[in-house]
Amino acid sequence: MLKKLLENNWIYSIGSIALAALGAMLLYFILFYGLRSIFRKLERDIALVTLNVSSYPILIIFVLTSLKLSFHHFVDLGVIQQLEKVLQAGLIVAVTYWLVQLFKQVILYYLEEYTKQTEAMWDDVLLPILEAVIPVIIFILGGALVLKNFGVDLTGIWVALGGATFVIGFALQDILANFFSGIVLLIDTPFRFGDVLSLEDGTIGMLRKIGVRVTELYIFNSNSDIYIPNSVLQGQKITNLSRPTPYYHCSTTLEIPLEYDLKEAKKIMQNIILAHPDTLGDIEQKLEFLPKYYIYDNEQNLQEQQEIGKQRLIKENAVNEKLEEIEQSLEALVVTLQFAEKGGLTPEEIENIQQEYQAVLELVGFTVNLDNQTANLEESQVEESLIELVREWYRSLIRDPNLIDEDSYLISEEWERKINLLHSRTQKLYQKIGNPQAEETRLDDYVLEIIKWLKEKFKQPRKKWQDPQIRTTEVRHEDSYFYVKFSLNFFVDDLKLEDGKRSQRVKSQIYQEITRYIKTLNPTADIKEIKGENYAVCGNFTTGKISFKGVVDSEDTDTYNEMAELLNKMVENLPPILTLDLKELSFINSLGINMLSQFILSLRHQKDTQLVVLGSHTMPWQEKSLKTLERLLPDLKLLVE
C-alpha cells in the first residue's frame, strides 16, 4: 500500500515538475520577449527597467515555488522535508535580492530624478542615507527569515543584541554623534551641494556630500578632497561664500606715487575693472570699455576671452530684459487677480486670467498642451523666449577659454535644473488658476512667490553696490617720497569656476592691466612759484605739495596774502593729500606763523583732504612752532626728520 502511494506521489511530482518546466519556458518567453517589446514602446523607461531587474528573480521564484509544491506530498519523508526547507530558503534569498535590486535600480533612481526637480536639500542628503541603510535592513530581515526557516531560535539572538546595544552605543558614541550631527545638518540646511564654504581655519572648498558620518569638501588650493566629521563641522563657524549670491567679492591694493595724476589713475582703474568680462558692473558700461583694454597682439587667449566675453554680456543683457518684461507681466497679473478676487472668481474671469497667464507663459517659453483633458506645459522653443535666451547665454559662457572641462557640466546642469524648476512652478500655478477651488483668494500670493523666486533663485539682477569701488585708504611716506594706497573692490561672477581659481586669475589680469596703463601716465606739474629776496614758495597742483625755502621775514602783508591765496587754491583743487614742506625753511616771522595758522584752521572743514607737514630738526624754530600748528588740526600728520 505504502509502495503504491509513493509511486503515485512520484508520478504526481514528475508531472508537476514537467508542468513547471513548461510554465517556466512560457514565463521566460513572456518576460524576455513579450513584455520587453511592449515596454520598449513606452515613453518612460520605468517599466522596462523594472522588467530588467525583475525578470530573473521572478523566474527563479516561479521555479522554486513550483518545486516546493511538487514535493509537497512527501511531507512524511525527512529528506523531502529538508529539501523543502532549502527551497524555502532559496525563495527568501531570491525575494530579498529582488527587493534590494528594485530599491537600488528603480526606486532610488527615480527618487534621484525627483530630487533634481526640487529646491530642498534634505532629499539630496537623505537619499545617500537611504541607499546605505535600506539594503542592509532588507538583508538582515532576509537572513533572519532564512535562519528561522531552518529552525534556529532567534529569541536569544535578539536578547543578546538588545543587551549589547548599550555597550555598542558607548563604544560608537563618536560615530553616533557624527550621525546625529548629520541629521541636524539635514534638517537645518545652511548650504547646498556645490556651495563654496570657508571654514574657521580659512580653508575654502566646495561642498560635495553630507554623509552618515562625514561631510566631503573639495579643497581648491590643494586640488584634493577632505572629510570632516559631522560633529566637528556642526561646531564650526562656517561662511557660505555662495549665499546670498554666487558672486565673489575681491579686494586688492595698489600704491601710486603722489606725483602722478591721481584722478586720472583712479578713473583708469575703474574702467579696467569694468572692462573685464568676468567682473560685475553695469553691462552697458562694460560693453563700452571692454574693447579698449586687455589688448595684446601676442595674447590670443586674452583676445578670445574679451571677444567671447562681449558676446556673453550681450546675451546676458537680453536675458535681463526678458526677465524684466516677464516680471512686469506677472505684476500686472497680480493686479488683475486682486481685483477679481474681491467678489469671487466667475468662469469668465478664470478664462480671462488663464489667457493673461498664457501670454506670460509664451514669454517664458511654454505652450499649453491639452492631453486627455489634462493641461501640460511644453517648451515652445521660440528663439526670443526666456528659456532659449538663457540657453544661448550659458552656452556662450561655456565657450570661455579659461574654463576647465568640469565647468561645462556644472554650468549646464545648474541652468537646466533651474529651467526644470521654472517649469514645475509655472505648471503648478497654471493648474491652480484653472481650478482655483478654495484657493482663489490666494492666487495673487502664488504669483508673487514666482516673482520673488525669479529674482532671488533663478537669476539675481545686478545691483548698484556690486559695481567696482576704488577708494583711497592711506598715504605712505618713504625716503621723502609719498605713495597713495588705493583699495580696489569688485565682484567676480562665479567663484567655483576654474577649479575655484577664477577670482585669482581675474585679479591677476586686472592688476597687470592697471600696471601697464599707469606706466603710461607721466607725472605732470602745474606749478606756481612765489619768490622774494630771501625766500621761495613753490606750489605743485598735480602732486598737492607746497614747499617753503629760505627766510620769510617780510613785514609786507601783501606778501602773506599772496602766499595764503596760493594755499587756498591748492585746497580748492581737492587733493586727497596736501603736503606742506617746511624742511628748508630756515625762519618765518610771526606774520608768517599767523598766516599758516589761519590756513590750517580752515582745513578743519575739509574732510576729504589730509594735511601732511614736513619739518626738520636742524631748524630751531620748528621744534616749538610745528607742535603748535599740530594742535590746531587733530588730523594733521607731522613728520619731522
PEJO-V24893 format. One record per pair of residues at least 4 apart in sequence whose ideal C-beta (glycine too) atoms are under 8 Angstrom apart, sorted by the first residue. I is the first residue (numbers start at 1). J is the second residue. Records with the same first field share a line. If there is no record, write none. Layout:
I: J  J
This chain:
1: 5
2: 6
3: 7
4: 8
5: 9
6: 10
7: 11
8: 12
9: 13  73  74
10: 14
11: 15
12: 16  70  73
13: 17  70  71  73  74
14: 18
15: 19
16: 20  66  69  70
17: 21  66  67  70
18: 22
19: 23  66
20: 24  62  63  66  67  70
21: 25
22: 26
23: 27  62  66
24: 28  59  62  63  66
25: 29
26: 30
27: 31  58  59  62
28: 32  59
29: 33  34
30: 34  35
31: 35  36  51  54  55  58  59
32: 36  55
33: 37
34: 38
35: 39  51
36: 40  48  51
37: 41
38: 42
39: 47  48  51
40: 48
42: 47  48
45: 49
46: 50  106  110
47: 51
48: 52
49: 53  105  106  109
50: 54  102  106
51: 55
53: 57  98  101  102  105  106
54: 58  98  102
55: 59
56: 60
57: 61  94  95  97  98  101
58: 62  98
59: 63
60: 64  90  94
61: 65  91  94  95  98
62: 66
63: 67
64: 68  87  90  91  94
65: 69  91
66: 70
67: 71  87
68: 72  84  87  88  91
71: 80  83  84  87
72: 84
74: 80
75: 80  81  84
77: 81
78: 82
79: 83
80: 84
81: 85
82: 86
83: 87
84: 88
85: 89  149  150
86: 90
87: 91
88: 92  149
89: 93  146  149  150
90: 94
91: 95
92: 96  142  145  146  149
93: 97  142  146
94: 98
95: 99  142
96: 100  138  139  141  142
97: 101
98: 102
99: 103  138
100: 104  135  138  139
101: 105
102: 106  107
103: 107  108  134  135  138
104: 108  109  131  135
105: 109
106: 110
107: 111
108: 112  127  130  131
109: 113
110: 114
111: 115  123  127  130
112: 116  127
113: 117
114: 118  123
115: 123  124  127
116: 417  420
117: 420  421  424
118: 123  421
119: 421  457
120: 124  189
121: 125  186  189  191  192  193
122: 126  186  187  189
123: 127
124: 192  193
125: 129  182  185  186  189  210
126: 130  186
127: 131
128: 132  209  210  211  212
129: 133  182  211  212
130: 134
131: 135
132: 136  212
133: 137  212
134: 138
135: 139
136: 140
137: 141
138: 142
139: 143
140: 144
141: 145
142: 146
143: 147
144: 148  154
145: 149
146: 150
147: 152  154
148: 152  154
154: 158
155: 159
156: 160
157: 161
158: 162
159: 163
160: 164
161: 165
163: 167
164: 168
165: 169
166: 170
167: 171
168: 172
169: 173  176
172: 176
173: 177
174: 178  229  231
175: 179  213
176: 180
177: 181  230  231
178: 182  212  213  214  229  230  231
179: 183  212  213  230
180: 184
181: 185  229  230  231  233  234
182: 186  210  211  212  213  215  230
183: 187
184: 188  234
185: 189  190  210  215  230  233  234
186: 210
190: 238  240
191: 195  197  207  238  240  242  243
192: 207  242
193: 207  208  209
194: 206  207  242  410  414  496
195: 206  207  240  241  242  243
196: 204  205  206  207  240  241  242  248  495  496  500
197: 204  205  206  207  217  238  239  240  241  242
198: 202  203  204  238  239  240  241
199: 203  204  205  236  238
200: 236  237  238
203: 217  219  221  226
204: 219  220  221  241  500
205: 217  218  219  220  226  500
206: 217  218  220  496  500
207: 215  216  217
208: 216  217  218  225
209: 215  216
210: 215  216  230
211: 215  216  230
213: 229  230
214: 227  228  229  230
215: 227  228  229  230  233
216: 225  226  227
217: 225  226  227  228
218: 224  225
219: 223  224  225  226
220: 499  500  501
221: 500
223: 499
228: 232  233
229: 233
230: 234
231: 235
232: 236
233: 238
241: 248  495
242: 246  495  496
244: 456
245: 460
246: 493  494  495  496
247: 280  466  491  492  493  494  495
248: 491  492  494  495  502  503
249: 489  490  491
250: 489  490  491  492  503  506  507
251: 487  488  489
252: 487  488  507  510  511
253: 473  485  486  487  488
254: 269  485  486  488  511  514
255: 476  483  484  485  486
256: 260  262  265  483  484  486  518
257: 481  482  483  484  523
258: 262  475  481  482  483  484  543  544  545  577  579
259: 523  525  540  542  543
260: 264  265  518  521  523
261: 265  521  523  524  542
262: 266  472  484  575  576
263: 267
264: 268  521
265: 269  486  518  521
266: 270  470  486
267: 271
268: 272  514  517  518  521
269: 273  470  486  488  514
270: 274  468  470
271: 275  289  292  293
272: 276  289  293  510  513  514  517
273: 279  281  468  470  488  490  510
274: 279  281  282  285  286  289  467  468
275: 286  289  290  292  293  294  513
276: 293  294  309  506  509  510
277: 286  290  305  306  308  309  310  312  313
278: 309  492  493  502  506
279: 286  468  490  491  492  493  506  510
280: 462  466  467  490  491  492  493
281: 285  286  462  466  467  468  490
282: 286  462  467
283: 287  313  316  317  320  462
284: 288  317
285: 289
286: 290  313
287: 310  313  314  317
289: 293
290: 306  309  310  313
291: 295  306  310
293: 513  517
294: 302  305  306  509  513
295: 303  306
296: 302  303
299: 303
300: 304
301: 305  401  402
302: 306  509
303: 307
304: 308  401
305: 309  400  401  402
306: 310
307: 311
308: 312  396  399  400  401
309: 313  400
310: 314
311: 315  396
312: 316  393  396  397  400
313: 317
314: 318
315: 319  389  392  393  396
316: 320  393
317: 321
318: 322  389  392  393
319: 323  386  389  390  393  459
320: 324  459  461  462
321: 325
322: 326  363  384  385  386  389
323: 327  386  454  458  459  461
324: 328
325: 329  363
326: 330  360  363  364  386  454
327: 331  451  454  455
328: 332
329: 333  359  360  363
330: 334  360  447  450  451
331: 335  451
332: 336  356
333: 337  353  356  357  360  447
334: 338  444  447  448  451
335: 339
336: 340  352  353  356
337: 341  353  443  444  447
338: 342  444
340: 345  349  353
341: 345  440  441  443  444
344: 440
345: 349  350  353  436  440
346: 350
347: 351
348: 352
349: 353
350: 354  433  434  436
351: 355
352: 356
353: 357  433  443
354: 358  430  433  434
355: 359
356: 360
357: 361  429  430  433
358: 362  368
359: 363
360: 364
361: 365  366  367  368  377  426  430
362: 366  367  380  382  385
363: 385  386
364: 385  386  387  422  426
365: 379  380  381  382  385  386  387  388
366: 377  378  379  380  387  423  426
367: 377  378  379  380
368: 375  376  377  430
369: 375  376  377  378
370: 374  375
371: 376
375: 430  431  434
376: 427
377: 423  426  427  430
379: 387  423
380: 385
381: 385  388
382: 388
383: 388
384: 388  389
385: 389
386: 390
387: 391  419  422
388: 392
389: 393
390: 394  415  418  419  459
391: 395  415  419
392: 396
393: 397
394: 398  411  412  415
395: 399
397: 403  411
398: 403  407  408  411  412
402: 498  502  505
403: 407  408  497  498
404: 498  499
405: 409
406: 410  499
407: 411  497  498
408: 412
409: 413
410: 414  496  497
411: 415  497
412: 416
413: 417
414: 418
415: 419
416: 420
417: 421
418: 422  457  458  459
419: 423
420: 424
421: 425  457  458
422: 426  458
423: 427
424: 428
425: 429  450  453
426: 430  450
427: 431
428: 432  446
429: 433  446  447  450
430: 434
431: 435
432: 436  439  443  446
433: 443
436: 440  443
439: 443  446
442: 446
443: 447
444: 448
445: 449
446: 450
447: 451
448: 452
449: 453
450: 454
451: 455
452: 456
453: 457  458
454: 458  459
455: 460  461
456: 460
462: 466
466: 491
468: 488  489  490
469: 487  488  489  490
470: 486  487  488  489
471: 486  487  489
472: 484  485  486  487  576
473: 485  486  487
474: 484  485
475: 482  483  484  485  576  577  610  612  637
476: 482  483  485
477: 481  482  483  612  639
478: 483
482: 577  579  612
484: 576  577
488: 510  514
490: 510
492: 502  503  506
493: 502
494: 502
495: 500  502  503
496: 500  502
497: 502
498: 502  505
501: 505
502: 506
503: 507
504: 508
505: 509
506: 510
507: 511
508: 512
509: 513
510: 514
511: 515
512: 516
513: 517
514: 518
515: 519
516: 520
517: 521
523: 542  543
524: 542
525: 540  542  543
526: 540  541  542
527: 538  539  540  541
528: 538  539  541  566  569
529: 536  537  538  539
530: 536  537  538  562  563  566
531: 535  536  537
532: 536  550  552  554  559
534: 550  551  552  553
535: 548  549  550  551  552  554  585
536: 547  548  549  550
537: 546  547  548  549  563  566
538: 546  547  549
539: 545  546  566  567  569  570
540: 544  545  546
541: 569  570  573
543: 575  579
544: 570  573  575  576  577  578  579
545: 578  579  581
546: 566  567  570  578  579  580  581
547: 581  584
548: 552  580  581  582  584  585  588
549: 584  585
550: 584  585  586
551: 586  587  588
552: 585  587  588  589  592
553: 587  588  589
554: 559  560  589  591
555: 589  591
556: 560
557: 561  591
558: 562
559: 563
560: 564  591  592  594  595
561: 565
562: 566
563: 567  592  595
564: 568  595  598  599
565: 569
566: 570
567: 571  599
568: 572  599  602
569: 573
570: 575  578
571: 578  602  603  606  609
574: 608  609
575: 609
576: 608  609  610
577: 609  610  612
578: 603  609  610  611  612
579: 612  613  614
580: 596  611  612  613  614
581: 614
582: 613  614  615  616  619  622  626
583: 614  615  616  619  641
584: 616
585: 619  622
586: 619
587: 619  621
588: 592  593  596  621  625
589: 593
590: 594
591: 595
592: 596
593: 597  625
594: 598
595: 599
596: 600  629
597: 601  628  629  632
598: 602
599: 603
600: 611  629  632  633  636
601: 632  633
602: 606
603: 609  611  633
604: 633
610: 635  637
611: 633  635  636  637
612: 636  637  639
613: 626  629  630  636  637  638  639
614: 639  640  641
615: 619  622  626  638  639  640  641
616: 622  640  641
617: 622  623  640  641
621: 625
622: 626  640
623: 627
624: 628
625: 629
626: 630  638  640
627: 631  638
628: 632
629: 633  636  638
630: 636  638
632: 636
